[in-house]
Amino acid sequence: MLASGRHGTIYIGVTSDLMGRLHQHRTRATPGFTSRYDVFRLDPLWEDRALDLGFPRQS
């Protein structure tokens, strides 16, 4: 989960390459929602466990 700031716009996405995706958002590599609303601050509560909580492991 990314945010534009306190009480600002939020963006929720899924990726297996968190650091690479953050770099894309912060450098505005592609036009879209996150670049339009300056959404690039990572919410630390979601950083570590987001995929484990949201998706069961494939066997």
Residue, then its C-alpha position, 0 to 999 in steps of 0.5 A: m500500500l502506497a500513500s501520497g501523505r497523511h490523509g491523502t490518496i492511497y494505492i494498493g497493488v501487488t508485486s513480487d519485486l517490491m523495491g523495483r516497483l517502488h523505484q518505478h513509482r518514485t521515478r514516475a517511469t510510467p504515466g498513470f494513477t500514482s504519478r498523477y496523484d504523487v502516490f509513492r510513500l510506502d506504508p510500513l505496516w504492509e511492507d513485510r506481510a502483505l503477500d503472506l496475508g493476502f494470498p495463500r501459498q501455492s503447493 
